[in-house]
Amino acid sequence: MTSPQAAIAPEWYSRLRSQTPAATLLLVRRGDFYESMGDDATVIAPILGLTVTRMKNGSDQLPMCGFPYHQLDGYLQKLVHAEHKVAVCESE
């Protein structure tokens, strides 16, 4: 699977998401940030106090959120404490 050059491409994220169990949130590392899109972003953002932004995806606006990689441990604890399963993908 080829990784995107800049931000996570919606198509690439969708392929990763399709390989992740439905009840599991997906975080993908891209450079210095972990990012999430779509429904995962709308679940993750309020738990972690993040802002949901929108990425243009054709004529749609795809929700997304992210945080610096060095905050992963604390944020994973918050998500698990909120009773969520989380898959973490390290990309190149």
URVEN-V573105 format. One record per pair of residues at least 4 apart in sequence whose C-alpha atoms are under 7 Angstrom apart, sorted by sequence separation. I is the first residue (numbers start at 1). J is the second residue. D is the distance in whole Angstrom. If there is no record, write none. Layout:
i->I j->J d->D
i->I j->J d->D
This chain:
i->4 j->8 d->6
i->8 j->12 d->7
i->9 j->13 d->6
i->10 j->14 d->6
i->11 j->15 d->6
i->12 j->16 d->6
i->13 j->17 d->6
i->14 j->18 d->6
i->15 j->19 d->7
i->16 j->20 d->7
i->20 j->24 d->7
i->29 j->33 d->6
i->30 j->34 d->6
i->36 j->40 d->6
i->37 j->41 d->5
i->38 j->42 d->7
i->39 j->43 d->6
i->40 j->44 d->6
i->41 j->45 d->6
i->44 j->48 d->6
i->45 j->49 d->6
i->46 j->50 d->6
i->56 j->60 d->6
i->57 j->61 d->6
i->71 j->75 d->6
i->72 j->76 d->6
i->73 j->77 d->6
i->74 j->78 d->6
i->75 j->79 d->6
i->76 j->80 d->6
i->77 j->81 d->6
i->78 j->82 d->6
i->79 j->83 d->7
i->80 j->84 d->5
i->4 j->9 d->6
i->8 j->13 d->6
i->29 j->34 d->4
i->36 j->41 d->5
i->45 j->50 d->4
i->56 j->61 d->5
i->57 j->62 d->6
i->79 j->84 d->6
i->80 j->85 d->6
i->28 j->34 d->5
i->29 j->35 d->6
i->45 j->51 d->6
i->55 j->61 d->5
i->56 j->62 d->6
i->27 j->34 d->6
i->28 j->35 d->5
i->45 j->52 d->6
i->54 j->61 d->5
i->55 j->62 d->5
i->27 j->35 d->6
i->28 j->36 d->6
i->54 j->62 d->5
i->55 j->63 d->6
i->17 j->26 d->7
i->27 j->36 d->5
i->54 j->63 d->5
i->55 j->64 d->7
i->26 j->36 d->6
i->42 j->52 d->7
i->53 j->63 d->6
i->54 j->64 d->6
i->41 j->52 d->7
i->52 j->63 d->6
i->53 j->64 d->5
i->52 j->64 d->6
i->53 j->65 d->6
i->52 j->65 d->5
i->26 j->40 d->7
i->51 j->65 d->6
i->25 j->40 d->6
i->50 j->65 d->7
i->45 j->65 d->6
i->42 j->63 d->7
i->41 j->63 d->6
i->7 j->30 d->7
i->41 j->64 d->5
i->38 j->62 d->6
i->41 j->65 d->5
i->37 j->62 d->7
i->38 j->63 d->5
i->37 j->63 d->6
i->38 j->64 d->6
i->37 j->64 d->4
i->48 j->75 d->7
i->36 j->64 d->6
i->37 j->65 d->7
i->36 j->65 d->6
i->35 j->65 d->6
i->36 j->66 d->6
i->35 j->66 d->4
i->34 j->66 d->5
i->35 j->67 d->7
i->47 j->79 d->7
i->33 j->66 d->6
i->34 j->67 d->6
i->33 j->67 d->5
i->34 j->68 d->6
i->33 j->68 d->4
i->34 j->69 d->6
i->32 j->68 d->6
i->33 j->69 d->5
i->32 j->69 d->5
i->24 j->84 d->7
i->25 j->85 d->6
i->26 j->86 d->6
i->27 j->87 d->6
i->28 j->88 d->6
i->29 j->89 d->6
i->24 j->85 d->5
i->25 j->86 d->5
i->26 j->87 d->5
i->27 j->88 d->5
i->28 j->89 d->5
i->29 j->90 d->5
i->30 j->91 d->6
i->23 j->85 d->7
i->24 j->86 d->5
i->25 j->87 d->6
i->26 j->88 d->6
i->27 j->89 d->6
i->28 j->90 d->6
i->29 j->91 d->6
i->24 j->87 d->6
i->28 j->91 d->7
i->3 j->91 d->7
i->3 j->92 d->7
